[in-house]
Amino acid sequence: MISDNEIAQVVGAEERMALGYLGEGSKIQSNRATLLDYYNQRPFGDEVEGMSQMVTSDVSDVVETILPQ
């Protein structure tokens, strides 16, 4: 039989791993931030002066199309 203390340790360790997985600096968090930038039509940051600065709304258009009304 597992003691309450052992259960608390296992749950605590799992919780720390889960928080770290989605925490600051994680790959998933970075991807989410990039995708949100695409959705909000923000510039990429590598624009060249004198060249087109156009950013399309393709990502937000598709997302808005598939969302329920």
The first five atom37 places (N, CA, C, CB, O) and aatype in JSON, in Angstrom:
{
  "aatype": [12, 9, 15, 3, 2, 6, 9, 0, 5, 19, 19, 7, 0, 6, 6, 1, 12, 0, 10, 7, 18, 10, 7, 6, 7, 15, 11, 9, 5, 15, 2, 1, 0, 16, 10, 10, 3, 18, 18, 2, 5, 1, 14, 13, 7, 3, 6, 19, 6, 7, 12, 15, 5, 12, 19, 16, 15, 3, 19, 15, 3, 19, 19, 6, 16, 9, 10, 14, 5],
  "atom_mask": [
    [1, 1, 1, 1, 1],
    [1, 1, 1, 1, 1],
    [1, 1, 1, 1, 1],
    [1, 1, 1, 1, 1],
    [1, 1, 1, 1, 1],
    [1, 1, 1, 1, 1],
    [1, 1, 1, 1, 1],
    [1, 1, 1, 1, 1],
    [1, 1, 1, 1, 1],
    [1, 1, 1, 1, 1],
    [1, 1, 1, 1, 1],
    [1, 1, 1, 0, 1],
    [1, 1, 1, 1, 1],
    [1, 1, 1, 1, 1],
    [1, 1, 1, 1, 1],
    [1, 1, 1, 1, 1],
    [1, 1, 1, 1, 1],
    [1, 1, 1, 1, 1],
    [1, 1, 1, 1, 1],
    [1, 1, 1, 0, 1],
    [1, 1, 1, 1, 1],
    [1, 1, 1, 1, 1],
    [1, 1, 1, 0, 1],
    [1, 1, 1, 1, 1],
    [1, 1, 1, 0, 1],
    [1, 1, 1, 1, 1],
    [1, 1, 1, 1, 1],
    [1, 1, 1, 1, 1],
    [1, 1, 1, 1, 1],
    [1, 1, 1, 1, 1],
    [1, 1, 1, 1, 1],
    [1, 1, 1, 1, 1],
    [1, 1, 1, 1, 1],
    [1, 1, 1, 1, 1],
    [1, 1, 1, 1, 1],
    [1, 1, 1, 1, 1],
    [1, 1, 1, 1, 1],
    [1, 1, 1, 1, 1],
    [1, 1, 1, 1, 1],
    [1, 1, 1, 1, 1],
    [1, 1, 1, 1, 1],
    [1, 1, 1, 1, 1],
    [1, 1, 1, 1, 1],
    [1, 1, 1, 1, 1],
    [1, 1, 1, 0, 1],
    [1, 1, 1, 1, 1],
    [1, 1, 1, 1, 1],
    [1, 1, 1, 1, 1],
    [1, 1, 1, 1, 1],
    [1, 1, 1, 0, 1],
    [1, 1, 1, 1, 1],
    [1, 1, 1, 1, 1],
    [1, 1, 1, 1, 1],
    [1, 1, 1, 1, 1],
    [1, 1, 1, 1, 1],
    [1, 1, 1, 1, 1],
    [1, 1, 1, 1, 1],
    [1, 1, 1, 1, 1],
    [1, 1, 1, 1, 1],
    [1, 1, 1, 1, 1],
    [1, 1, 1, 1, 1],
    [1, 1, 1, 1, 1],
    [1, 1, 1, 1, 1],
    [1, 1, 1, 1, 1],
    [1, 1, 1, 1, 1],
    [1, 1, 1, 1, 1],
    [1, 1, 1, 1, 1],
    [1, 1, 1, 1, 1],
    [1, 1, 1, 1, 1]
  ],
  "atom_positions": [
    [[0.84, -1.19, 0.0], [0.0, 0.0, 0.0], [0.88, 1.24, 0.0], [-0.96, 0.0, 1.22], [1.9, 1.3, 0.69]],
    [[0.47, 2.22, -0.77], [1.23, 3.47, -0.9], [0.77, 4.45, 0.18], [1.06, 4.09, -2.32], [-0.42, 4.62, 0.42]],
    [[1.74, 5.09, 0.8], [1.4, 6.05, 1.85], [0.97, 7.38, 1.24], [2.61, 6.25, 2.8], [1.23, 7.66, 0.07]],
    [[0.32, 8.19, 2.05], [-0.11, 9.52, 1.61], [1.08, 10.38, 1.19], [-0.9, 10.22, 2.72], [1.0, 11.17, 0.25]],
    [[2.18, 10.21, 1.91], [3.39, 10.97, 1.61], [3.94, 10.6, 0.23], [4.46, 10.74, 2.69], [4.36, 11.47, -0.53]],
    [[3.96, 9.3, -0.09], [4.44, 8.86, -1.4], [3.55, 9.36, -2.53], [4.52, 7.33, -1.45], [4.03, 9.78, -3.58]],
    [[2.23, 9.32, -2.3], [1.29, 9.84, -3.31], [1.53, 11.33, -3.52], [-0.19, 9.6, -2.87], [1.56, 11.8, -4.65]],
    [[1.71, 12.06, -2.44], [1.95, 13.5, -2.54], [3.24, 13.79, -3.32], [2.03, 14.14, -1.15], [3.3, 14.74, -4.09]],
    [[4.27, 12.96, -3.11], [5.53, 13.15, -3.83], [5.36, 12.89, -5.32], [6.61, 12.24, -3.25], [5.86, 13.65, -6.15]],
    [[4.66, 11.82, -5.66], [4.44, 11.48, -7.07], [3.61, 12.58, -7.75], [3.73, 10.11, -7.2], [3.95, 13.03, -8.84]],
    [[2.53, 12.99, -7.11], [1.67, 14.03, -7.68], [2.44, 15.34, -7.82], [0.41, 14.23, -6.81], [2.32, 16.04, -8.82]],
    [[3.23, 15.68, -6.81], [4.03, 16.9, -6.87], [5.03, 16.87, -8.02], [0.0, 0.0, 0.0], [5.23, 17.87, -8.71]],
    [[5.67, 15.72, -8.21], [6.64, 15.6, -9.3], [5.96, 15.71, -10.66], [7.4, 14.28, -9.2], [6.47, 16.37, -11.56]],
    [[4.81, 15.08, -10.81], [4.06, 15.17, -12.07], [3.6, 16.6, -12.33], [2.84, 14.22, -12.03], [3.64, 17.07, -13.47]],
    [[3.17, 17.28, -11.3], [2.72, 18.67, -11.44], [3.88, 19.57, -11.88], [2.13, 19.18, -10.11], [3.71, 20.41, -12.76]],
    [[5.04, 19.39, -11.28], [6.21, 20.2, -11.67], [6.59, 19.94, -13.12], [7.4, 19.89, -10.74], [6.94, 20.87, -13.85]],
    [[6.53, 18.67, -13.55], [6.85, 18.35, -14.94], [5.84, 18.98, -15.89], [6.89, 16.82, -15.15], [6.21, 19.49, -16.95]],
    [[4.55, 18.94, -15.53], [3.51, 19.51, -16.38], [3.67, 21.02, -16.49], [2.12, 19.16, -15.85], [3.53, 21.57, -17.58]],
    [[3.94, 21.68, -15.4], [4.12, 23.13, -15.42], [5.35, 23.51, -16.23], [4.23, 23.68, -14.0], [5.32, 24.49, -16.96]],
    [[6.43, 22.74, -16.11], [7.65, 23.0, -16.87], [7.45, 22.78, -18.35], [0.0, 0.0, 0.0], [8.07, 23.45, -19.17]],
    [[6.59, 21.84, -18.7], [6.35, 21.5, -20.11], [5.75, 22.68, -20.86], [5.44, 20.29, -20.22], [6.11, 22.93, -22.01]],
    [[4.85, 23.38, -20.22], [4.2, 24.52, -20.87], [4.73, 25.86, -20.37], [2.7, 24.45, -20.65], [4.19, 26.91, -20.71]],
    [[5.76, 25.82, -19.58], [6.28, 27.03, -18.96], [7.02, 27.93, -19.92], [0.0, 0.0, 0.0], [7.16, 27.64, -21.11]],
    [[7.49, 29.01, -19.37], [8.23, 30.02, -20.13], [9.45, 29.38, -20.79], [8.67, 31.19, -19.22], [10.21, 28.66, -20.14]],
    [[9.62, 29.65, -22.06], [10.78, 29.15, -22.78], [10.61, 27.77, -23.38], [0.0, 0.0, 0.0], [11.52, 27.27, -24.03]],
    [[9.46, 27.13, -23.16], [9.27, 25.81, -23.74], [8.99, 25.93, -25.23], [8.11, 25.05, -23.04], [8.58, 26.99, -25.71]],
    [[9.22, 24.84, -25.95], [9.01, 24.85, -27.39], [7.55, 25.08, -27.74], [9.5, 23.54, -28.01], [7.24, 25.8, -28.68]],
    [[6.65, 24.47, -26.98], [5.21, 24.65, -27.23], [4.83, 26.1, -27.02], [4.37, 23.73, -26.32], [4.09, 26.67, -27.83]],
    [[5.3, 26.7, -25.96], [4.98, 28.11, -25.67], [5.51, 29.0, -26.79], [5.58, 28.54, -24.31], [4.83, 29.93, -27.21]],
    [[6.72, 28.72, -27.27], [7.3, 29.5, -28.35], [6.48, 29.36, -29.63], [8.75, 29.06, -28.6], [6.22, 30.34, -30.33]],
    [[6.06, 28.12, -29.94], [5.24, 27.9, -31.13], [3.91, 28.62, -31.03], [5.0, 26.41, -31.34], [3.44, 29.19, -32.01]],
    [[3.3, 28.59, -29.85], [2.02, 29.28, -29.66], [2.17, 30.78, -29.89], [1.46, 29.01, -28.25], [1.31, 31.4, -30.51]],
    [[3.25, 31.35, -29.39], [3.48, 32.78, -29.57], [3.65, 33.12, -31.05], [4.71, 33.23, -28.76], [3.12, 34.13, -31.52]],
    [[4.4, 32.29, -31.77], [4.6, 32.51, -33.2], [3.29, 32.41, -33.96], [5.61, 31.51, -33.77], [2.99, 33.24, -34.81]],
    [[2.5, 31.38, -33.64], [1.22, 31.21, -34.33], [0.26, 32.35, -34.02], [0.6, 29.88, -33.93], [-0.5, 32.76, -34.89]],
    [[0.29, 32.86, -32.81], [-0.55, 34.01, -32.47], [-0.12, 35.25, -33.25], [-0.49, 34.28, -30.95], [-0.96, 36.04, -33.66]],
    [[1.18, 35.41, -33.45], [1.68, 36.51, -34.28], [1.17, 36.38, -35.72], [3.23, 36.54, -34.27], [0.77, 37.37, -36.33]],
    [[1.18, 35.16, -36.26], [0.64, 34.93, -37.6], [-0.85, 35.29, -37.65], [0.85, 33.47, -38.04], [-1.3, 35.97, -38.57]],
    [[-1.59, 34.82, -36.65], [-3.03, 35.07, -36.59], [-3.32, 36.58, -36.54], [-3.65, 34.37, -35.36], [-4.25, 37.06, -37.19]],
    [[-2.53, 37.3, -35.77], [-2.74, 38.75, -35.61], [-2.06, 39.58, -36.7], [-2.23, 39.19, -34.25], [-2.04, 40.81, -36.62]],
    [[-1.5, 38.92, -37.7], [-0.89, 39.57, -38.87], [0.24, 40.54, -38.48], [-1.96, 40.33, -39.65], [0.36, 41.63, -39.04]],
    [[1.05, 40.11, -37.53], [2.19, 40.94, -37.13], [3.34, 40.72, -38.1], [2.63, 40.61, -35.67], [3.49, 39.62, -38.64]],
    [[4.15, 41.73, -38.34], [5.32, 41.57, -39.22], [6.28, 40.52, -38.66], [6.06, 42.92, -39.39], [6.32, 40.29, -37.45]],
    [[7.04, 39.89, -39.54], [7.96, 38.83, -39.13], [9.2, 39.37, -38.44], [8.37, 38.01, -40.34], [9.84, 38.66, -37.66]],
    [[9.56, 40.61, -38.71], [10.75, 41.18, -38.1], [11.98, 41.1, -38.98], [0.0, 0.0, 0.0], [13.04, 41.59, -38.6]],
    [[11.85, 40.48, -40.15], [13.0, 40.37, -41.05], [12.75, 41.16, -42.34], [13.29, 38.9, -41.38], [13.34, 40.88, -43.38]],
    [[11.87, 42.15, -42.24], [11.53, 42.96, -43.41], [12.74, 43.77, -43.89], [10.35, 43.91, -43.09], [13.59, 44.18, -43.1]],
    [[12.79, 43.97, -45.2], [13.87, 44.73, -45.81], [13.3, 46.06, -46.27], [14.52, 43.94, -47.0], [12.28, 46.11, -46.96]],
    [[13.97, 47.14, -45.87], [13.5, 48.47, -46.26], [13.5, 48.59, -47.78], [14.38, 49.57, -45.63], [14.43, 48.17, -48.46]],
    [[12.42, 49.17, -48.3], [12.29, 49.34, -49.73], [11.58, 48.17, -50.4], [0.0, 0.0, 0.0], [11.2, 48.26, -51.57]],
    [[11.4, 47.09, -49.66], [10.7, 45.92, -50.18], [9.29, 45.89, -49.58], [11.48, 44.59, -49.86], [8.99, 46.64, -48.65]],
    [[8.44, 45.04, -50.11], [7.07, 44.94, -49.63], [7.03, 44.6, -48.14], [6.31, 43.89, -50.44], [7.78, 43.75, -47.66]],
    [[6.15, 45.26, -47.42], [5.95, 45.01, -46.0], [4.61, 44.3, -45.75], [6.01, 46.33, -45.2], [4.14, 44.24, -44.62]],
    [[4.02, 43.79, -46.81], [2.69, 43.19, -46.73], [2.7, 41.91, -45.9], [2.16, 42.9, -48.13], [3.58, 41.06, -46.04]],
    [[1.7, 41.79, -45.03], [1.48, 40.58, -44.25], [0.03, 40.17, -44.51], [1.77, 40.8, -42.7], [-0.88, 40.95, -44.27]],
    [[-0.17, 38.95, -44.98], [-1.52, 38.51, -45.35], [-2.3, 38.01, -44.13], [-1.45, 37.41, -46.4], [-1.72, 37.74, -43.07]],
    [[-3.58, 37.91, -44.29], [-4.46, 37.44, -43.21], [-4.87, 35.99, -43.41], [-5.71, 38.33, -43.14], [-5.9, 35.56, -42.89]],
    [[-4.08, 35.22, -44.16], [-4.44, 33.84, -44.47], [-4.74, 33.0, -43.22], [-3.33, 33.19, -45.26], [-5.73, 32.28, -43.18]],
    [[-3.88, 33.1, -42.21], [-4.05, 32.26, -41.02], [-5.34, 32.62, -40.3], [-2.85, 32.43, -40.07], [-6.14, 31.73, -39.98]],
    [[-5.57, 33.89, -40.04], [-6.79, 34.28, -39.33], [-8.03, 34.0, -40.17], [-6.75, 35.75, -38.95], [-9.08, 33.65, -39.62]],
    [[-7.94, 34.15, -41.48], [-9.08, 33.84, -42.35], [-9.49, 32.38, -42.22], [-8.75, 34.18, -43.81], [-10.67, 32.07, -42.1]],
    [[-8.52, 31.49, -42.25], [-8.82, 30.06, -42.15], [-9.37, 29.72, -40.77], [-7.55, 29.21, -42.43], [-10.36, 28.99, -40.65]],
    [[-8.75, 30.26, -39.73], [-9.22, 29.97, -38.38], [-10.65, 30.48, -38.19], [-8.29, 30.62, -37.33], [-11.5, 29.76, -37.66]],
    [[-10.92, 31.68, -38.63], [-12.26, 32.25, -38.47], [-13.29, 31.47, -39.29], [-12.26, 33.72, -38.88], [-14.45, 31.4, -38.9]],
    [[-12.88, 30.91, -40.4], [-13.79, 30.13, -41.23], [-14.2, 28.83, -40.55], [-13.15, 29.83, -42.58], [-15.35, 28.41, -40.67]],
    [[-13.28, 28.19, -39.85], [-13.6, 26.89, -39.25], [-14.22, 27.02, -37.86], [-12.35, 26.05, -39.16], [-14.75, 26.03, -37.34]],
    [[-14.18, 28.19, -37.25], [-14.81, 28.35, -35.93], [-16.32, 28.38, -36.07], [-14.31, 29.64, -35.24], [-16.85, 28.87, -37.07]],
    [[-17.03, 27.87, -35.07], [-18.49, 27.93, -35.13], [-18.96, 29.39, -35.02], [-19.12, 27.07, -34.01], [-18.3, 30.23, -34.4]],
    [[-20.09, 29.65, -35.62], [-20.64, 31.0, -35.59], [-21.03, 31.36, -34.17], [-21.84, 31.14, -36.52], [-21.51, 32.47, -33.93]]
  ]
}
